[in-house]
């Protein structure tokens, strides 16, 4: 890999010293650097290949880090990381102890705002821009947001707020819409490039403001001129809606054309008030395989760039996502009332086959988690049976809707919570650490924690047949490899089962940690119960095990505070039982990115860690009871 020019760039200050004629060479080297590193470590590829020129242009024009640069979602920031002093650490990307796949304030002064969930950039950049005004500091704030993230209501809330004056002050900020899939975009060519330069330049601005001051004395003429300008621009650019929010709209321009990007950004940098630049990019740009299939190359594992990703073979065992997708199709065939909803996670939630087979009953609502939940509530009001397929970490964004629109009305909505527990390389922002704690405190809500693939299928069927809201949580990836039963069997509501009978120690497992708990129990000769339900808890089984054993230990792949272990302690207290309890689970901390198995071992939630923690707490005592919760 030849990166002679790139090797001279240790910071954006070095970049800004380059002649503009060298930037095309730098872009080629930067793109090659991204490709080589991601193919070695795995990570997000298509989105990063698409932002190479935009990243160069932003750092070339703006005085970062004094000028604040906020990346929405942040999975397109690998070029940014390389240009801001982290080129030599890219080989550690998304690995334990390595650099994050997303912006992090504690990683670099150039990461002005930590991101990973979508649609936060405009709000954050507005806060930074207003802070500069209040502190009397001369700097700009730039938000870079994708067309997908613009589907979220939060982005429009921020636009609505940014376009109006606060105490007579307008924020000096720029919103860059990185449009790589929007159907509203017209062909990008010389005319659009010319219009972008014209509308961002001083002559156009001066003429526009001068005309305003003259025509304001004739209100009818001013309104006529304003409408003519809007509609004239609307014929060639789709920017009228952003102008209505109070932004000066420029674009669309080619996001891979540095000769268009840089002068346009320079013009916008010197303008006051809220500005909006619409750039059009192509995911996977510069790597033909990723251009042809940007979804396949969105987040690949390790691969040979010369050969591309190997054709996927049959997996050794199906993932939980696959189990859910198969169940969804089977249940939809059996019950015409089923309607499936996902907030922009059709592929990630395993719903592609369902969409093909039942297109009218499949709703991808975009990155709009709040809307997804209330939309499901509306469907449920009319007698349908909605299933909301959503990552655990994203359900947090719709908590008010969950309580107010679903639970209070006791509507039969099923929440299929993918990515429960730790997720590995995406780190703390994507971990499903809190769902048991924030769900089980809601009246009418039930929480099921299946232990393996077959139980997951049964749990989904059990949930679907209820007449109130139910969440079924399951992790990313594969489980124990248990074959699924034919048909649509369920299991008894609110009941767990004893999977191993032992002495002194009773391990109660809530979810996939049943299997490391069973392994630990072999060494301890402990009893193990597969609880299946975090709510309603099988209190009869908890009491029985407490009376026949001496101590209880809870183990869960969710947060200890308020989690399944807390549910067990509450049940013991209510029954007047005073067994000692050891709660093991995710600590009161944000767990770093890394290999999931290594992370689980690091926090003591593998079989060896569970055994060690139990022996350490109860090693010298003659009797113990352990409850392990994998929720």
VOGU-3710 file (C-alpha; in Angstrom, 3 decimals, decimal comma):
1> xxxxxxxxxx> 0,000/0,000/0,000  1,583/3,272/-1,165  0,589/6,152/1,117  3,569/8,457/0,730  1,564/11,653/1,025  -0,754/10,314/3,729  2,233/9,382/5,896  3,096/13,087/6,161  -0,300/13,883/7,712  -0,294/13,628/11,507
11> xxxxxxxxxx> -3,023/16,202/12,052  -5,414/18,400/10,053  -2,879/21,224/10,413  -0,551/19,194/8,154  -3,416/18,680/5,729  -4,138/22,398/5,537  -0,525/23,074/4,538  -0,869/20,977/1,387  -1,530/22,659/-1,962  -5,036/21,969/-3,190
21> xxxxxxxxxx> -3,621/20,143/-6,201  -2,288/17,410/-3,878  -5,649/16,566/-2,354  -6,747/14,224/-5,134  -3,663/12,091/-4,499  -4,333/12,210/-0,772  -7,914/11,040/-1,344  -6,714/7,994/-3,287  -4,213/7,093/-0,553  -6,741/7,669/2,224
31> xxxxxxxxxx> -9,311/5,456/0,515  -6,723/2,700/0,098  -5,737/3,041/3,768  -9,374/2,621/4,854  -9,830/-0,420/2,613  -6,661/-2,156/3,771  -7,336/-1,577/7,461  -11,015/-2,587/7,452  -10,255/-5,712/5,446  -7,739/-6,652/8,173
41> xxxxxxxxxx> -9,861/-5,878/11,234  -13,465/-5,878/10,053  -15,705/-2,879/10,544  -17,811/-0,432/8,574  -16,590/-0,094/5,007  -19,135/1,249/2,509  -19,985/4,338/4,527  -16,322/5,202/5,102  -15,316/4,826/1,471  -18,118/7,241/0,667
51> xxxxxxxxxx> -16,901/10,055/2,947  -13,203/10,279/2,003  -13,372/13,487/-0,043  -15,914/15,096/2,276  -13,674/14,415/5,284  -10,638/15,895/3,544  -12,595/18,975/2,478  -14,033/19,624/5,943  -10,673/19,421/7,696  -9,010/21,432/4,903
61> xxxxxxxxxx> -11,484/24,302/5,111  -12,408/24,406/8,785  -9,947/25,053/11,614  -10,514/21,813/13,495  -10,591/21,142/16,400  -11,342/24,793/17,221  -14,183/24,596/14,729  -16,404/21,798/16,006  -17,083/18,836/13,729  -19,909/16,477/14,762
71> xxxxxxxxxx> -20,455/13,249/12,828  -23,917/11,720/12,975  -23,923/8,006/13,926  -20,146/8,065/13,475  -19,623/4,803/11,610  -18,263/6,857/8,674  -15,400/8,448/10,641  -12,493/6,151/9,785  -11,032/8,723/7,312  -11,480/11,337/10,047
81> xxxxxxxxxx> -9,604/9,146/12,540  -6,758/8,552/10,086  -6,335/12,282/9,394  -6,430/13,199/13,099  -3,407/11,300/14,354  -4,754/7,759/14,635  -3,456/6,255/11,397  -0,958/4,012/13,197  -3,672/2,677/15,530  -6,137/1,673/12,830
91> xxxxxxxxxx> -4,907/-1,922/13,093  -6,512/-1,986/16,578  -9,900/-0,771/15,333  -12,860/-2,120/17,370  -10,602/-4,507/19,285  -10,228/-4,715/23,050  -7,878/-1,920/24,094  -7,931/-0,434/20,579  -9,617/2,566/19,042  -13,391/2,735/18,761
101> xxxxxxxxxx> -15,365/2,382/15,561  -17,197/5,571/16,513  -16,174/9,078/17,679  -15,249/9,285/21,359  -14,408/12,443/23,254  -11,881/10,624/25,445  -10,049/9,268/22,381  -9,182/12,498/20,562  -9,679/16,244/20,824  -10,961/16,068/17,238
111> xxxxxxxxxx> -13,878/13,869/18,322  -15,972/16,770/19,529  -19,038/14,678/20,345  -19,435/10,975/21,032  -21,929/9,320/18,716  -23,142/5,891/17,542  -26,931/6,312/17,635  -28,348/8,355/14,796  -29,819/11,819/14,371  -28,078/13,571/17,274
121> xxxxxxxxxx> -25,557/15,674/15,335  -27,656/18,758/14,569  -28,792/19,127/18,182  -25,239/18,734/19,478  -23,744/21,103/16,905  -26,435/23,674/17,668  -25,544/23,475/21,353  -21,882/24,003/20,524  -22,634/26,899/18,183  -24,844/28,606/20,749
131> xxxxxxxxxx> -22,199/28,063/23,427  -19,703/29,890/21,185  -22,113/32,823/20,939  -22,687/32,945/24,688  -18,946/32,718/25,434  -17,978/35,241/22,743  -15,847/32,723/20,836  -15,323/32,915/17,081  -15,769/29,393/15,795  -18,154/27,377/13,651
141> xxxxxxxxxx> -19,957/24,130/14,363  -20,534/21,605/11,591  -22,948/18,666/11,726  -22,535/15,907/9,127  -25,742/13,873/8,870  -26,762/11,107/6,465  -30,025/10,889/4,572  -31,048/7,886/6,675  -30,529/9,791/9,924  -32,644/12,641/8,546
151> xxxxxxxxxx> -35,710/10,373/8,802  -35,669/10,705/12,593  -37,841/13,279/14,252  -34,981/14,465/16,455  -33,137/15,815/13,396  -36,130/17,928/12,442  -36,640/19,092/16,011  -33,085/20,418/15,895  -33,572/22,059/12,483  -36,732/23,728/13,758
161> xxxxxxxxxx> -34,842/25,092/16,764  -31,698/26,132/14,887  -33,477/28,300/12,348  -34,865/30,760/14,885  -33,051/33,389/16,894  -32,410/32,823/20,613  -32,348/36,102/22,535  -31,623/37,825/19,235  -28,815/35,406/18,327  -28,660/32,986/15,423
171> xxxxxxxxxx> -26,206/30,124/15,705  -23,309/30,090/13,260  -23,528/26,502/12,149  -23,422/24,365/9,047  -25,433/21,209/8,479  -23,958/18,948/5,801  -26,466/16,435/4,460  -24,464/13,459/3,186  -26,993/12,070/0,743  -26,048/8,650/-0,583
181> xxxxxxxxxx> -29,460/7,182/-1,314  -32,098/9,913/-1,581  -34,420/9,671/-4,550  -35,034/13,447/-4,502  -31,492/14,134/-5,719  -31,302/15,238/-9,341  -28,290/14,288/-11,477  -25,154/15,993/-10,234  -23,222/17,836/-12,916  -21,781/21,143/-14,041
191> xxxxxxxxxx> -25,028/23,064/-13,601  -25,466/22,004/-9,987  -21,818/22,690/-9,242  -22,214/26,167/-10,704  -25,406/26,824/-8,761  -23,815/25,662/-5,513  -20,882/28,015/-5,931  -23,188/30,861/-6,975  -25,644/30,461/-4,099  -22,866/30,133/-1,499
201> xxxxxxxxxx> -20,840/33,078/-2,840  -20,647/36,670/-1,634  -22,263/38,183/-4,724  -25,408/36,094/-4,394  -25,615/36,738/-0,653  -25,103/40,484/-1,056  -27,645/40,699/-3,848  -30,109/38,622/-1,865  -29,771/40,726/1,303  -29,783/43,990/-0,683
211> xxxxxxxxxx> -32,959/43,033/-2,443  -34,533/42,172/0,894  -33,783/45,590/2,365  -35,215/47,400/-0,668  -38,297/45,261/-1,098  -39,228/45,313/2,606  -40,572/48,803/1,991  -43,043/47,236/-0,440  -44,411/44,206/1,401  -46,386/42,814/-1,524
221> xxxxxxxxxx> -43,343/42,943/-3,819  -41,127/41,440/-1,107  -43,475/38,484/-0,633  -43,692/38,009/-4,411  -39,882/38,041/-4,713  -39,486/35,650/-1,776  -41,908/33,169/-3,311  -40,305/33,507/-6,741  -36,855/32,762/-5,249  -38,156/29,724/-3,361
231> xxxxxxxxxx> -39,933/28,249/-6,338  -37,125/29,051/-8,783  -34,656/27,264/-6,515  -37,154/24,481/-5,939  -37,177/23,716/-9,654  -33,505/22,780/-9,612  -32,792/21,920/-5,978  -34,835/20,136/-3,290  -34,009/22,695/-0,645  -37,248/24,575/-0,081
241> xxxxxxxxxx> -38,075/22,653/3,107  -34,723/23,558/4,669  -35,142/27,207/3,680  -38,483/27,141/5,503  -36,638/26,043/8,648  -34,529/29,197/8,395  -31,413/27,729/6,796  -29,681/28,995/3,691  -29,695/25,940/1,417  -26,873/25,147/-1,006
251> xxxxxxxxxx> -26,599/22,142/-3,270  -26,809/19,408/-4,175  -23,180/19,015/-5,179  -20,947/16,032/-5,868  -19,500/14,891/-2,552  -16,564/13,232/-4,307  -15,542/16,379/-6,228  -12,966/18,242/-4,168  -12,935/21,095/-6,697  -16,610/21,680/-5,932
261> xxxxxxxxxx> -16,574/20,876/-2,234  -13,716/23,083/-1,092  -14,769/26,447/-2,598  -18,367/25,849/-1,547  -17,319/25,067/2,037  -15,031/28,108/2,057  -17,960/30,325/1,098  -20,202/28,772/3,739  -17,515/28,980/6,422  -17,544/32,776/6,194
271> xxxxxxxxxx> -21,314/33,172/6,329  -23,246/33,912/9,513  -26,284/32,077/10,762  -27,516/28,553/9,980  -26,331/27,113/6,635  -27,291/23,834/4,944  -25,126/22,054/2,369  -26,496/19,071/0,459  -23,793/16,766/-0,908  -24,379/13,587/-2,888
281> xxxxxxxxxx> -22,013/10,670/-2,312  -21,901/7,005/-3,220  -21,466/4,317/-0,591  -18,440/2,170/-1,281  -17,032/4,779/-3,676  -13,695/3,800/-5,223  -14,010/0,069/-4,475  -16,143/-1,482/-7,185  -17,303/-4,460/-5,129  -18,614/-2,173/-2,360
291> xxxxxxxxxx> -20,175/0,186/-4,899  -22,062/-2,749/-6,427  -23,323/-4,056/-3,077  -22,969/-1,423/-0,344  -25,228/-3,347/2,053  -23,058/-6,482/1,860  -19,974/-4,340/2,504  -21,597/-2,180/5,180  -19,969/-4,026/8,086  -17,848/-6,899/6,772
301> xxxxxxxxxx> -15,467/-9,045/8,744  -11,911/-9,677/7,598  -11,482/-10,285/3,871  -9,025/-10,075/0,972  -9,631/-6,759/-0,872  -8,365/-8,282/-4,104  -10,984/-11,051/-3,968  -13,767/-9,420/-2,005  -16,019/-11,114/0,495  -16,382/-14,868/0,040
311> xxxxxxxxxx> -19,798/-16,162/-0,904  -21,628/-16,970/2,312  -22,008/-20,672/2,937  -24,503/-22,394/5,145  -23,789/-21,401/8,772  -22,797/-24,152/11,189  -25,762/-23,127/13,311  -28,382/-20,425/12,793  -28,145/-17,103/14,567  -30,886/-15,812/16,834
321> xxxxxxxxxx> -31,644/-13,233/14,141  -32,254/-16,091/11,694  -34,434/-17,903/14,238  -36,553/-14,773/14,636  -36,881/-14,230/10,873  -37,977/-17,816/10,335  -40,467/-17,654/13,201  -41,871/-14,368/11,864  -42,657/-15,944/8,479  -44,159/-19,054/10,067
331> xxxxxxxxxx> -46,356/-17,118/12,475  -47,460/-14,694/9,742  -48,550/-17,655/7,623  -50,524/-19,009/10,578  -52,086/-15,721/11,737  -53,206/-13,023/9,293  -53,226/-10,425/12,077  -49,420/-10,335/12,383  -47,810/-7,122/11,160  -44,047/-6,576/11,509
341> xxxxxxxxxx> -42,366/-3,222/12,101  -38,692/-2,275/12,184  -36,953/1,104/12,523  -34,469/0,799/9,617  -33,120/-2,600/10,663  -34,677/-4,854/8,017  -31,466/-6,766/7,278  -30,063/-6,550/10,790  -33,238/-7,965/12,321  -33,556/-10,869/9,867
351> xxxxxxxxxx> -36,698/-9,594/8,126  -35,642/-9,728/4,468  -37,467/-12,994/3,731  -40,559/-11,764/5,574  -40,617/-8,630/3,434  -40,458/-10,740/0,270  -43,247/-13,066/1,370  -45,513/-10,566/3,154  -44,702/-7,120/1,695  -47,987/-5,526/2,737
361> xxxxxxxxxx> -47,502/-6,597/6,343  -43,884/-5,409/6,600  -43,188/-1,818/7,633  -39,687/-0,355/7,722  -40,399/3,069/9,196  -36,844/4,415/8,953  -34,771/5,602/11,875  -37,818/6,529/13,906  -38,006/4,368/17,011  -40,587/6,532/18,759
371> xxxxxxxxxx> -42,860/6,431/15,756  -42,345/2,673/15,355  -43,691/1,957/18,846  -46,698/4,287/18,649  -47,443/3,084/15,109  -47,544/-0,442/16,532  -49,899/0,772/19,251  -52,250/2,162/16,621  -52,248/-1,131/14,734  -52,954/-3,016/17,970
381> xxxxxxxxxx> -55,923/-0,742/18,699  -57,509/-1,991/15,483  -57,163/-5,667/16,347  -53,900/-6,458/14,591  -50,933/-8,148/16,307  -47,832/-6,023/15,752  -44,320/-7,375/16,231  -41,682/-4,663/16,639  -38,235/-5,966/15,719  -35,751/-3,624/17,363
391> xxxxxxxxxx> -32,306/-3,735/18,884  -32,317/-3,502/22,656  -30,136/-0,384/22,602  -32,545/1,385/20,219  -35,682/0,621/22,227  -34,260/3,002/24,837  -35,082/5,828/22,413  -38,812/5,050/22,563  -39,224/4,619/26,310  -41,991/7,184/26,715
401> xxxxxxxxxx> -43,972/5,617/23,875  -43,445/2,196/25,426  -45,003/3,349/28,685  -47,550/5,903/27,539  -48,809/4,502/24,233  -48,448/0,736/24,735  -48,289/-0,273/28,402  -50,847/2,104/29,899  -53,326/0,985/27,236  -52,241/-2,643/27,755
411> xxxxxxxxxx> -51,931/-3,280/24,024  -50,738/-6,647/22,670  -47,475/-5,571/21,054  -44,557/-8,016/20,870  -41,080/-6,512/21,120  -38,406/-8,756/19,609  -35,282/-7,381/21,279  -32,228/-8,319/19,249  -28,657/-7,610/20,458  -29,531/-8,092/24,133
421> xxxxxxxxxx> -26,445/-8,164/26,343  -22,966/-7,289/25,108  -22,505/-6,934/21,358  -18,717/-6,911/21,056  -16,967/-4,646/18,565  -19,610/-1,877/18,550  -19,087/-1,317/22,267  -21,098/0,439/24,936  -23,311/2,465/22,607  -24,802/-0,674/21,100
431> xxxxxxxxxx> -24,861/-2,977/24,131  -28,286/-4,194/25,220  -27,426/-3,874/28,884  -30,499/-2,222/30,371  -33,643/-3,770/28,870  -34,569/-6,073/31,772  -34,147/-3,230/34,258  -36,118/-0,648/32,279  -38,830/-3,044/31,114  -39,683/-5,029/34,217
441> xxxxxxxxxx> -40,634/-1,909/36,174  -43,452/-1,123/33,693  -46,927/-2,403/34,630  -48,549/-4,788/32,103  -45,159/-5,504/30,504  -43,672/-9,021/30,510  -40,033/-9,934/29,755  -39,010/-13,356/28,423  -35,375/-14,511/28,457  -34,996/-17,666/26,328
451> xxxxxxxxxx> -31,864/-19,726/26,874  -31,246/-21,045/23,357  -32,538/-21,151/19,789  -35,448/-23,505/20,419  -36,530/-21,568/23,490  -36,321/-18,341/21,516  -38,802/-19,659/18,966  -41,093/-20,910/21,740  -40,788/-17,635/23,637  -41,818/-15,620/20,580
461> xxxxxxxxxx> -44,878/-17,814/20,093  -45,710/-17,572/23,810  -45,436/-13,783/23,639  -47,518/-13,494/20,467  -50,396/-15,400/22,026  -50,718/-12,989/24,946  -53,116/-10,024/25,064  -50,696/-7,520/26,620  -47,226/-6,145/25,779  -44,390/-8,683/25,908
471> xxxxxxxxxx> -40,667/-8,366/25,169  -38,500/-11,313/24,127  -34,785/-10,622/24,445  -32,050/-12,546/22,660  -28,381/-11,878/21,927  -26,436/-11,161/18,776  -24,969/-14,149/16,963  -25,476/-17,813/17,721  -26,417/-19,725/20,824  -25,895/-23,257/22,068
481> xxxxxxxxxx> -26,927/-24,766/18,747  -30,149/-26,374/19,957  -32,387/-27,516/17,078  -35,796/-25,887/16,886  -39,057/-27,812/17,130  -41,391/-27,990/14,149  -44,610/-26,027/14,272  -45,323/-23,200/16,696  -45,148/-24,665/20,213  -45,045/-22,379/23,251
491> xxxxxxxxxx> -44,296/-22,943/26,933  -46,250/-22,441/30,119  -46,655/-18,808/31,075  -44,539/-17,581/33,969  -42,895/-20,938/34,725  -39,244/-21,917/34,843  -37,736/-25,384/35,008  -34,999/-27,150/36,952  -32,284/-28,310/34,558  -29,840/-29,822/37,048
501> xxxxxxxxxx> -30,283/-30,993/40,649  -27,338/-30,520/42,970  -26,341/-29,708/46,533  -26,379/-26,484/48,536  -26,174/-24,163/45,511  -29,145/-23,314/43,276  -28,328/-21,468/40,030  -31,302/-19,663/38,475  -30,509/-18,772/34,832  -32,325/-16,028/32,915
511> xxxxxxxxxx> -31,335/-16,413/29,270  -28,315/-17,696/27,390  -26,058/-17,722/30,447  -27,887/-20,936/31,328  -25,130/-22,854/29,546  -22,076/-21,362/31,317  -24,101/-21,668/34,544  -24,588/-25,386/33,860  -20,855/-25,762/33,232  -20,039/-23,978/36,486
521> xxxxxxxxxx> -22,623/-26,095/38,314  -20,837/-29,289/37,293  -17,760/-28,094/39,173  -19,814/-26,944/42,162  -22,432/-29,702/42,160  -25,086/-27,012/42,114  -28,746/-27,001/41,174  -29,570/-25,032/38,030  -32,958/-23,594/37,085  -33,762/-22,121/33,697
531> xxxxxxxxxx> -36,113/-19,320/34,707  -37,266/-18,214/31,219  -39,148/-15,195/32,615  -37,642/-12,092/34,178  -41,240/-10,876/34,535  -43,473/-12,447/35,640  -40,884/-14,150/37,784  -41,598/-17,741/38,797  -41,727/-16,815/42,489  -42,894/-20,300/43,484
541> xxxxxxxxxx> -39,757/-21,837/42,003  -37,558/-19,148/43,602  -39,100/-19,848/47,027  -38,803/-23,614/46,622  -35,118/-23,393/45,714  -34,454/-20,943/48,538  -36,027/-23,296/51,087  -34,032/-26,303/49,880  -30,687/-24,529/49,429  -28,624/-22,128/51,472
551> xxxxxxxxxx> -27,501/-19,225/49,260  -28,529/-17,650/45,955  -26,260/-16,174/43,280  -27,669/-14,242/40,306  -25,726/-14,050/37,045  -26,984/-12,013/34,094  -25,746/-10,466/30,852  -27,639/-7,310/31,720  -27,023/-4,631/34,316  -27,069/-5,904/37,901
561> xxxxxxxxxx> -28,820/-2,788/39,178  -32,528/-3,379/38,709  -32,038/-6,519/36,650  -33,136/-10,135/37,064  -31,037/-10,514/40,202  -32,931/-7,642/41,767  -36,185/-9,399/40,852  -35,036/-12,527/42,703  -34,092/-10,518/45,813  -37,467/-8,776/45,771
571> xxxxxxxxxx> -39,216/-12,152/45,586  -37,186/-13,519/48,492  -37,955/-10,483/50,590  -41,660/-10,735/49,812  -41,625/-14,414/50,842  -39,827/-13,644/54,096  -36,749/-15,624/53,043  -33,296/-14,412/53,997  -30,874/-16,511/51,949  -27,581/-14,768/51,161
581> xxxxxxxxxx> -27,563/-13,551/47,540  -24,602/-12,922/45,236  -25,541/-10,935/42,113  -23,229/-11,298/39,117  -23,804/-9,394/35,885  -22,713/-6,344/33,974  -21,002/-3,922/36,363  -22,041/-0,325/36,886  -19,804/0,773/34,042  -19,852/1,046/30,245
591> xxxxxxxxxx> -18,134/-2,034/28,815  -15,574/-1,377/26,091  -15,628/-2,768/22,563  -13,914/-6,077/21,883  -14,448/-9,758/21,213  -17,634/-10,818/23,069  -16,108/-13,993/24,547  -13,110/-12,039/25,861  -15,383/-9,383/27,326  -17,546/-11,957/29,100
601> xxxxxxxxxx> -14,446/-13,597/30,554  -13,050/-10,203/31,575  -16,154/-9,396/33,637  -16,476/-12,921/35,026  -19,546/-14,086/33,152  -18,062/-17,157/31,490  -18,253/-20,560/33,201  -14,878/-20,164/34,899  -15,724/-16,663/36,112  -19,085/-17,731/37,526
611> xxxxxxxxxx> -17,467/-20,632/39,382  -14,645/-18,451/40,704  -17,017/-15,728/41,967  -19,162/-18,304/43,788  -16,167/-19,948/45,439  -14,732/-16,590/46,462  -17,975/-15,513/48,143  -19,004/-18,811/49,707  -15,830/-20,897/49,641  -15,450/-21,395/53,398
621> xxxxxxxxxx> -19,098/-21,878/54,214  -20,721/-25,279/54,682  -23,778/-24,476/52,613  -24,641/-22,255/49,661  -27,390/-21,532/47,156  -26,737/-19,817/43,794  -29,176/-18,240/41,326  -27,657/-17,354/37,948  -29,586/-15,014/35,727  -28,514/-14,599/32,112
631> x> -30,791/-11,698/31,462
//
